[in-house]
């Protein structure tokens, strides 16, 4: 049974996020302004002001920034790709959760501010993710000590990155953890309709705007856009967490089923009563911290 704190958090999300009624370019501008202003009360709950070491990564296509968090002397390195529907989010919004993952796992992490849509649509984010991987390898990180994780759009981006690594004959990371990954931008899953009213955070009807920002005039079945349609053979062990209330529920469930059929070691954790990327509320919701502990156990197996 979901905790009282998680129920309070769900009500808060519904009122502050889902019922905000933000759509189109105007909505994008409001979301980004709120983010720049600190995220309001939600930002106070979820953000950390304890910054890490800043780095600049010079990719083939662009220069972008990142931040090191966690134990600098750790033997394992995590590349973390943040969520935000490909048009918002970054180190500031996700630092607290990644810091917690590092503390629980005894690892260090590089979180990157990859280029965002609509100014930088597909495949800019994937190009930056691969550049971050190359940066880590150049820094002496060995693939067998490299971990990968992402939430929501960052989860889909993680899967796209692994496809690019395979296509470019680069070694895969040792393991990947995904939180509520956005894997199907065709929105073909039944959960988009069946859980429409249940989801306290995401209004499925507004997802179309984010898709148009990220990949306009593109085939949404492109495996790099919707990794659910990708060939998953050869992927590293995969750990996926999803909340039971999410419209994106099928994106996770179908991914894990397909991964297993492809011979990939894949595990799905369904958290009852939880919303999209509930792990970000680890400082308030007990289930969020428990989920991150499970992720840490997966990384340390």
PyMOL commands that set and color helices and strands:
alter all, ss='L'
color gray80, all
select helices_A, chain A and resi 4-16+18-20+24-36+40-46+91-105+124-138+143-145+153-167+191-194+204-214+227-229+249-261+278-281+286-299
alter helices_A, ss='H'
color red, helices_A
select strands_A, chain A and resi 53-58+63-70+77-81+108-112+146-151+175-179+237-243+266-271
alter strands_A, ss='S'
color yellow, strands_A
deselect
rebuild
show_as cartoon
